[in-house]
Amino acid sequence: MARSVILFQLSLLLAGIISTTAQNCGCSSDLCCSQYGYCGTGYAYCGKGCRGGPCYSSPATGGGSSVADLVTQQFFDSIINQASGSCPGKSFYTRQAFLDALGSYPQFGQDGSSVTSKQEVAAFFAHVTHETGYFCYIDETDQSNAYCDLNTSIFTAFVAETCHA
């Protein structure tokens, strides 16, 4: 009888441990399961410790490095600190905003090898740095050139506006 009671108590203990480790991880395919077992998007869910879903890093791709590991605060600051202190972008562009935006692009920097991931991140930052003047500008500086055809039906929502690259 004592052995049955011990086995029953052990079963309850194991059932409690198993249900705790699986807590809240029934996320839909478009959501990440965070390191704490909650579903959502953004770096808090899809970043470090992500258990499943469209996580930012995956051991099978990117050589085990996440984009957040590549784009460190020091890396980001080394770009933005080249812009003048009076630039509007200095208070607009942040590393955290970049990491949060990754939630909309879960495969960015995650396809292929570690080298391919680093090249993709480097190409992105080279382009963005060039176009924004080291994150100085938020708006197009030469707005004399409208880059889109407002007579095309896909731009009907922007009839009163102009388009700039």
N, C-alpha and C positions, 0 to 999 in steps of 0.2 A: 504494500500500500504506500509506504514512504517513497519507494522508487517511482511510483505512478505520479505522486504529487510533485516530486522533483522534475520529472519529465514534463509534466504539465506546465510548471512554472518556467522551465527552460524554453518551452515552446512559445509561451506568451512573451518572454523576453526577446527571443529571436523575431517573432512577429512584429514587435514594437520597433526593433532596430531596422528591419527590412522596410517597413512602411515609412519610417523616417527618412531613410536614404532615397526612397523613390518619391518623396513628397513633391507635389506640384509639378511634375515633369511630363505632363501629357499635352505639351504644346502643339498647336497646329504647325504645319510645315513651313509657314512663313514667319514664325516666331522662334526666338532663341530661348533656350532653357538656361537661366543664369546659374552661376556657381552655387546659389542658395536655393535653387529649385523653383524659380518663378519665371513665367513667360513674359516676353516683351521684345522690344527692339532698342537699338542704341548700344553704346559701349557698355553700359552697366549690365546688360543682358547678353550681348553677343561678343563682348571682349574677353578679357582674362578670366579663365575659369568656366567659360561657356561649356555646357554639357551636351548640347545638341541643337539642331536647327541650322540656320545660315550663319554660323559663328564667323567672326572676323578672321580667326586663325584656325587652321586645321593641321594636325600633325602630318597628314598625308600630302599637304601642299605647302608651298612657300618655305620649305625647309624647316618648318616648325616655328618660324618667326611670324608674328602678327604684324600688321601694318603699324599698330601702335608701338610695337617694339622698334620698328624702323624709324618712325617719325617721332623721335623723342622731343621733349620740351627744348632741349639744347639745340637739336637740329632745327626746329621751328623758329626758335629765337635767333639762330644764326642767319636766317633769311629776313625776318621782319625787322631785326635791328639794323639792317642796311638802309631802311627807309627813314626819312627825316621824322623827327618827333612830332611835327605838325601834320603829318599825313592822316587823313580820315580813316585809313585802313588799320592804323595802329590800334584803334579801339574796336575795330570791327572783326578782323581776322584773329582767331585764336586756335590753338592746337585742339582744344576741347571741341570747338565748333566743327573742326575738320573730322575729328573722331566720331562725333555725333552724326555728321552727314554720311559717314561710311555705312550707316544703317540702311540707307537707300541703295547702296552698291556693295552687297556682301561678298561679291567675287573679286572686288578690286584688290589687286596685289596678292591674290590667293591662287591664281591659276599657274600651273607649271612649277618649275624648279625655284629654288631660293634665289638664284641669279635672275630669273625671269621676273619674279616678284619685285626684287630690288630695282630692276630696270624700269618696270612699270611705274613704281613710286617715283623714281628719279625723273622719268620723262614727264609725269604729271606736274611735279614741283618745278621743273625747268620751264614748262609752258606757263604755268600760273604765275611764277615769279616774273617771267618776261612780260606777260600781259598786264600785270598789276603793279609793276615797278617795285618789286620786293614787298608786296602786300600794302603798298601805299594807296593805290586808287581803288575806289569802290565802283565808280561809274566810268564809262568810256570818256577819255580825255578829248578826243576829236569827234564831237557829235554831229559834224557837218555831213557825214556819210551814213545814210540809212542803209543798212545791209540787207533788209528784207523787202519783198514786194508786197506792199499793203493791199494791192489789188487781188492778190491770191486769196481764195476763200478760206484757207486755213488760218489767216491772220485777221479774220473779221472781229475777233474780240479785242484787237489792238488798234482799231481804226483811228482813234484819237492820239495814238502814241507813235513813236518811231522806234525802230529796232537798231541796236548797236551791239557790236561784238564784245 
